[in-house]
Amino acid sequence: EHIAAVAATSFGSWTVVVDDQAWRASFDDLVLPPVFSPDGRRVAAGVRSNGSWGVAVDGETWPETFDMVWDPVFSSSGERVVAKVEKGGRFAFAVDGKVWSPWYDAIWEPAFSPDGERLLIRAVENGTYLRQVVPFDSTFRG
């Protein structure tokens, strides 16, 4: 069993602490509650620093920033991490640090297939409700 929490390393500086070990990365605005992978080996959290949102996984922050992020979700194996993200009023999925899906008018939270090889996309684009299951090895990219 592991435990993770958001902690202040100093006034106005936040990080995630996992089993009494603080991440080296810190964030000046906010850290959302940490999320564990199904096997408990990995931890991810939505983070906000300098007015921009991002995702941090195992203490490493993804390079791209967004207007908003939602709680990261791990695949069943814990190998992949996906988060719903927003930029400019449009929504997409970021997977393992990169925007992976097209940008939509609206998008629901991500759902992995049981084997972690496909992602259910539920979205709205131009008034049309879309639902598709997309394999990660496809050329489907934003």
RAQUI-V327736 format. One record per residue. N is the residue number from 1. RES is the residue in one letter. PSI is psi in radians with two decimals (* if undefined). D_FIRST is the distance of its C-alpha to the first C-alpha in whole Angstrom. Layout:
BEGIN
{{N & RES & PSI & D_FIRST} {N & RES & PSI & D_FIRST}}
END
This chain:
BEGIN
{{1 & E & 2.42 & 0} {2 & H & 2.84 & 4} {3 & I & 2.49 & 7} {4 & A & 2.59 & 10} {5 & A & 2.79 & 14} {6 & V & 2.35 & 17} {7 & A & 2.66 & 19} {8 & A & 2.16 & 23} {9 & T & -0.40 & 24} {10 & S & 3.07 & 27} {11 & F & 2.13 & 30} {12 & G & 0.29 & 30} {13 & S & 2.10 & 27} {14 & W & 2.63 & 23} {15 & T & -3.11 & 20} {16 & V & 2.41 & 17} {17 & V & 2.17 & 14} {18 & V & 2.10 & 11} {19 & D & 0.84 & 9} {20 & D & 0.22 & 13} {21 & Q & 2.02 & 15} {22 & A & 2.47 & 17} {23 & W & 2.63 & 19} {24 & R & -0.58 & 22} {25 & A & 2.42 & 23} {26 & S & 2.80 & 24} {27 & F & 2.39 & 26} {28 & D & -0.18 & 29} {29 & D & -0.96 & 29} {30 & L & 2.59 & 26} {31 & V & 2.17 & 22} {32 & L & 2.82 & 21} {33 & P & 2.34 & 17} {34 & P & 2.63 & 15} {35 & V & 2.29 & 14} {36 & F & 2.61 & 11} {37 & S & 2.80 & 12} {38 & P & -0.59 & 12} {39 & D & -0.03 & 10} {40 & G & 0.07 & 7} {41 & R & -0.42 & 10} {42 & R & 2.71 & 12} {43 & V & 2.44 & 13} {44 & A & 2.74 & 16} {45 & A & 2.58 & 18} {46 & G & 2.43 & 22} {47 & V & 2.67 & 24} {48 & R & 2.25 & 28} {49 & S & 2.43 & 30} {50 & N & 0.58 & 33} {51 & G & 0.00 & 34} {52 & S & 2.58 & 32} {53 & W & 2.63 & 29} {54 & G & -3.02 & 27} {55 & V & 2.38 & 23} {56 & A & 2.35 & 21} {57 & V & 2.17 & 19} {58 & D & 0.67 & 17} {59 & G & -0.07 & 19} {60 & E & 2.26 & 22} {61 & T & 2.33 & 24} {62 & W & 2.56 & 26} {63 & P & -0.58 & 30} {64 & E & 2.52 & 31} {65 & T & 2.85 & 31} {66 & F & 2.97 & 32} {67 & D & -0.47 & 34} {68 & M & 2.60 & 30} {69 & V & 2.71 & 27} {70 & W & 3.00 & 25} {71 & D & 2.28 & 21} {72 & P & 2.67 & 20} {73 & V & 2.32 & 19} {74 & F & 2.59 & 17} {75 & S & 2.91 & 19} {76 & S & -0.56 & 17} {77 & S & -0.27 & 17} {78 & G & 0.01 & 16} {79 & E & -0.66 & 19} {80 & R & 2.59 & 21} {81 & V & 2.29 & 21} {82 & V & 2.54 & 23} {83 & A & 2.46 & 24} {84 & K & 2.31 & 27} {85 & V & 2.73 & 30} {86 & E & 2.43 & 33} {87 & K & 2.20 & 36} {88 & G & 0.55 & 39} {89 & G & 0.14 & 39} {90 & R & 2.72 & 38} {91 & F & 2.55 & 34} {92 & A & 3.10 & 33} {93 & F & 2.33 & 29} {94 & A & 2.30 & 28} {95 & V & 2.18 & 26} {96 & D & 0.70 & 25} {97 & G & -0.05 & 27} {98 & K & 2.51 & 30} {99 & V & 2.20 & 32} {100 & W & -0.61 & 32} {101 & S & 2.93 & 34} {102 & P & 2.92 & 37} {103 & W & 2.37 & 37} {104 & Y & 2.90 & 38} {105 & D & -0.63 & 39} {106 & A & 2.66 & 36} {107 & I & 2.50 & 33} {108 & W & 2.97 & 30} {109 & E & 2.62 & 27} {110 & P & 2.63 & 26} {111 & A & 2.09 & 25} {112 & F & 2.64 & 24} {113 & S & 2.79 & 25} {114 & P & -0.56 & 23} {115 & D & -0.07 & 23} {116 & G & 0.17 & 23} {117 & E & -0.15 & 27} {118 & R & 2.74 & 28} {119 & L & 2.32 & 28} {120 & L & 2.13 & 30} {121 & I & 2.07 & 32} {122 & R & 2.02 & 33} {123 & A & 2.94 & 36} {124 & V & 2.29 & 39} {125 & E & 2.16 & 42} {126 & N & 0.72 & 45} {127 & G & 0.03 & 45} {128 & T & 2.24 & 44} {129 & Y & 2.22 & 40} {130 & L & 2.48 & 39} {131 & R & 2.10 & 36} {132 & Q & 2.64 & 35} {133 & V & 2.11 & 33} {134 & V & 2.19 & 33} {135 & P & 2.56 & 32} {136 & F & -0.40 & 30} {137 & D & 0.13 & 33} {138 & S & 3.06 & 36} {139 & T & 0.18 & 38} {140 & F & 1.89 & 37} {141 & R & 2.68 & 36} {142 & G & * & 37}}
END
